[in-house]
Amino acid sequence: MSAHYVNEWCADHWKFFTVPDKQWHVLKVYRKVNRSNYVNCATHKQKSDFPLHNLSLMIECKPALTCYIPMMTADLEILGYFSIIKSSLGLFDPTESSIRLGKLTFREKTIRTPNCILYTIKGSVPHLTPDNLRLLPFGAVQVTLEHFVDVQPPPSTQFPDGIHKFLNLEDFLVFYDIRDPGKIQISSFNTEHYVAVRTHQGVRKVTPKNYIDYTNIYKPDIVTSMADILYSKKPGQNRVSKSVTRTLQWLDELLNNKKLTADRRIQEGIHVFGVLVGDQYHEERKRCAKETVKRDVSGFVLQGLALGTTLEERIDLFKISLDCLPEDKPRFAYGLGTPDGIFAGIAAGIDLFDTSYPTKMAESGHALTFSLKIFNNQNGIEASKSSTISHSINLFDSQFKKDFRPFVPTCTCIACLNHSRAYVHHLVKAREMLGSILLISHNLLQYAQFFQDIRESIKNGTFEKDVKRFKDVFGVIEELDPDTLASSSPSKEENSL
């Protein structure tokens, strides 16, 4: 069912809809044989069925009424939606897309947006065991197919109960994609018939049929469509046009496959997000976005930017795609992990981000210290000559050898509550596993708290003011260069391939 008509999903499983006239009362919501969604409404004189695609036209010209419907067994086909709780004019430029405060719900699992989805390698957050993971306030994880296809057939496909149970992620929304967002892909070997992914065992070819079969077995909450992502610095327009065409074709194959029909997706609770590509070519980005909107997708993923693209260029290109999208569906973007990227993405109307940035920082020995709430330098970082505060500390630096403060005094992670900078400095210099565990635990909690503060700021109407203050205190935070990360990293992880 289109999320546009669902404003809230209460804890007691009552639903309410906006219906076209004060005299109409909603009786039930159901799906007809032709798979169209209908609202069954009644007055004291008659009953009528309103197709949801026509309901919006009625709402525009008649008074609206909020009606409640008990969530009965017969209505269980309505398994997910996205609702905007608050929307305001875009940051920095009021003509741009809105800043959105929303809620994403699938299978009674809810995450507030803006938010982030946990980055994983082979379904596990690097260095964290499940018991440590449960200490962190995250509701969604990303599982990437390329981590599982090094061995054929993938052992994970032999497990009959889905990816949630296989990875012990039953408490999380599982967002399933084909490629690792944390990897730097130096080239693309895709063809019309498959996507090439890099694994420890070499390059593997994933066909649309493979991807559909794996999706059918894994039963994730959200699956992105296959996409022909280009990684060259300046791909030609003909190649980009071909990329858009392939991406749309693969989306159609995913949506139309008999094993993943609309009814089956509803029954299993599998929601498809369309991938928006087009690189630096504006018309191709518009074509991809407009065509994807026509399909039965539950959300959108923004990708398809060449290597070396600056943050400003990324945001400008994303906005071209965003301008073509409906307001009632969530948007997920890769490559905006730094605070400045997140601020710009939220201002452009993006709802979801990945956590590859704090993971990379932990791998390189850096503890994040930035916060949207500035407590008079209580984060314990000394101001520099430019009167800005460091956004992170490098625990490989010998200056922390005798520093017995926590990373951030206000942080409640296991590292800050129980250990000091000096101790973690010793651990990372000695290449001890515990050092990575403490750093990733801290960085992810800081990142989650950062998004919580952003949501509160949007709710209170102080987002623009808080962002300005943040930049005054921390300056511009740029993502570390890959060579810098590799040279300071305590271990070479899979995403260095």
C-alpha positions, -999 to 999 in steps of 0.1 A, spaced: 0 0 0 13 34 -8 28 51 22 13 85 11 -20 77 28 -7 64 60 2 90 86 9 69 116 11 33 129 3 33 166 16 8 191 -18 -8 196 -20 -15 158 -47 10 149 -44 27 115 -58 59 104 -63 73 69 -72 106 55 -105 102 35 -121 126 12 -152 138 30 -164 143 65 -195 121 59 -174 91 49 -163 65 75 -136 40 67 -147 4 71 -116 -16 59 -86 -16 36 -82 -46 13 -65 -58 -19 -86 -69 -49 -78 -97 -73 -60 -72 -96 -38 -63 -67 -50 -27 -65 -54 -13 -30 -88 0 -20 -103 19 10 -139 7 17 -158 37 30 -194 43 40 -220 70 48 -254 66 64 -268 60 29 -243 41 9 -209 23 7 -182 29 -18 -147 17 -27 -120 43 -33 -89 31 -53 -60 46 -35 -45 60 -67 -77 82 -70 -79 90 -33 -53 118 -36 -74 136 -61 -104 136 -38 -83 148 -9 -72 178 -28 -108 191 -34 -128 179 -4 -125 184 34 -103 157 50 -112 136 80 -90 113 100 -106 79 106 -93 50 127 -93 13 116 -85 -16 139 -55 -37 125 -73 -70 120 -59 -103 107 -75 -96 73 -54 -64 70 -20 -80 76 -10 -74 40 -2 -38 49 33 -45 64 52 -13 59 52 24 53 71 56 56 55 87 72 68 123 74 63 136 109 77 171 103 89 189 72 104 223 68 121 244 41 156 233 30 187 244 48 208 272 32 184 276 3 146 278 9 139 268 -27 155 233 -22 139 201 -10 126 199 26 143 188 57 123 158 68 116 142 102 100 108 96 93 72 107 100 41 87 81 9 98 84 -26 84 70 -57 101 65 -38 134 101 -26 134 104 11 134 133 35 129 131 73 131 146 93 104 170 110 96 190 79 107 218 55 96 219 19 87 247 -2 102 274 -12 78 284 -49 80 309 -73 65 294 -107 59 264 -97 80 285 -87 111 295 -53 123 333 -54 122 348 -65 155 315 -67 174 299 -98 187 260 -99 188 259 -92 225 280 -60 220 259 -50 190 227 -51 211 242 -25 234 240 0 205 208 19 196 205 8 160 174 -6 143 186 -15 108 216 -33 93 229 -35 58 238 -69 44 258 -70 11 256 -99 -13 292 -96 -25 304 -107 9 287 -141 5 293 -151 -31 331 -159 -29 321 -196 -24 296 -212 -48 269 -219 -39 269 -195 -10 265 -214 23 240 -187 35 216 -198 7 214 -233 22 197 -220 54 160 -222 49 148 -197 75 161 -165 59 189 -141 65 176 -127 98 180 -160 116 211 -170 97 229 -139 110 211 -136 143 196 -103 133 160 -110 141 157 -77 161 168 -56 131 155 -44 98 177 -60 72 186 -38 42 200 -60 14 222 -47 -14 245 -62 -39 277 -42 -33 297 -30 -3 293 8 0 326 10 20 347 -4 -8 365 17 -33 358 1 -67 385 11 -92 366 -2 -122 333 -18 -134 331 -50 -154 293 -51 -156 276 -63 -188 240 -64 -199 237 -99 -183 254 -96 -149 271 -74 -123 307 -81 -115 316 -80 -78 350 -85 -61 355 -111 -34 384 -127 -17 383 -155 -43 383 -131 -72 356 -115 -94 321 -131 -93 293 -126 -118 258 -120 -103 230 -123 -128 195 -108 -123 182 -144 -118 209 -151 -92 200 -119 -73 163 -127 -74 169 -163 -62 191 -151 -33 165 -125 -24 138 -151 -23 159 -173 0 172 -144 23 138 -127 27 152 -93 38 130 -65 49 143 -42 21 161 -52 -11 177 -27 -35 175 -35 -72 206 -44 -91 223 -13 -107 250 -7 -132 272 15 -111 301 32 -130 333 39 -111 355 56 -137 362 93 -131 345 106 -162 323 80 -179 309 89 -213 273 99 -219 266 68 -240 279 45 -213 259 64 -186 227 61 -208 233 24 -211 238 22 -173 204 38 -167 187 15 -191 202 -16 -176 194 -4 -141 157 1 -150 156 -32 -168 170 -51 -138 145 -33 -116 117 -45 -138 130 -81 -137 131 -80 -99 96 -66 -96 81 -89 -123 97 -122 -114 71 -148 -105 89 -156 -73 88 -120 -61 54 -108 -73 37 -80 -55 16 -105 -35 46 -125 -26 66 -94 -15 36 -83 6 33 -118 21 70 -120 29 74 -84 38 100 -77 12 101 -41 1 120 -30 -31 141 2 -32 149 15 -67 185 26 -73 189 61 -90 219 64 -112 229 87 -141 263 100 -129 270 137 -138 245 138 -167 214 157 -156 190 143 -182 200 108 -174 196 113 -137 161 127 -144 152 98 -167 163 72 -141 144 89 -113 112 96 -133 111 60 -146 118 45 -112 90 65 -97 66 48 -121 75 14 -107 61 -3 -76 90 6 -53 89 14 -16 119 38 -15 149 50 -34 187 46 -31 209 74 -45 241 61 -62 259 63 -94 286 90 -89 321 89 -103 352 87 -82 367 121 -72 333 138 -69 333 166 -43 306 169 -17 291 199 -33 290 181 -67 274 150 -51 247 170 -34 239 190 -66 236 158 -86 215 141 -59 192 170 -59 185 165 -96 172 130 -87 155 141 -55 134 167 -74 117 139 -93 107 119 -63 75 118 -43 76 130 -7 60 100 8 88 74 3 122 72 20 155 81 4 188 64 12 221 78 0 257 64 -1 288 85 2 276 111 27 291 98 59 309 129 73 289 154 94 290 179 66 278 153 41 249 144 65 239 180 70 239 187 33 220 154 26 194 161 52 189 196 39 184 181 4 157 157 17 176 125 23 164 103 51 189 74 55 227 71 55 252 43 60 278 39 87 309 31 66 325 64 77 327 57 115 337 21 107 366 33 85 376 58 112 378 31 138 398 9 115 423 37 112 426 42 149 404 73 152 378 79 179 351 103 169 346 133 193 321 155 174 286 162 187 258 184 176 253 194 212 284 214 224 289 213 261 315 240 266 343 218 254 333 190 277 344 165 250 379 171 264 395 181 231 418 211 232 409 239 209 435 246 181 449 280 172 420 285 148 396 282 178 380 250 164 379 216 181 392 184 166 364 161 154 384 130 162 415 118 179 441 95 164 449 69 191 482 60 173 495 94 182 520 93 211 505 124 227 479 100 242 504 78 259 497 93 293 463 107 287 440 90 312 407 108 301 380 89 282 375 97 245 345 119 254 335 125 290 298 126 282 298 93 262 283 62 277 300 36 255 320 7 270 353 24 261 345 57 277 329 43 308 357 18 316 389 28 298 412 57 290 428 71 259 462 59 271 450 23 274 434 23 239 466 39 226 485 10 240 460 -15 225 462 -1 190 500 2 190 502 -34 201 476 -45 175 454 -59 202 419 -70 191 403 -52 221 414 -18 207 393 -22 176 363 -34 196 365 -3 219 369 21 190 341 7 168 318 6 198 325 42 207 323 55 171 290 38 164 274 51 196 287 86 189 273 84 154 239 71 166 238 99 192 247 124 165 216 114 145 194 115 176 205 150 183 198 159 146 162 146 150 157 166 182 171 197 165 147 193 135 118 187 159 127 218 179 131 239 148 168 247 156 185 226 130 200 255 109 212 273 141 228 241 155 245 233 122 260 268 121 273 264 156 287 230 149 307 243 119 319 272 140 332 248 166 345 218 146 351 234 112 347 215 79 351 177 85 364 159 54 366 122 49 401 108 54 420 100 22 420 63 15 459 62 16 458 79 50 434 53 63 454 24 49 487 37 63 474 42 99 450 12 100 458 -15 126 446 -42 102 437 -45 66 401 -53 64 380 -66 35 371 -31 23 407 -24 14 404 -48 -16 
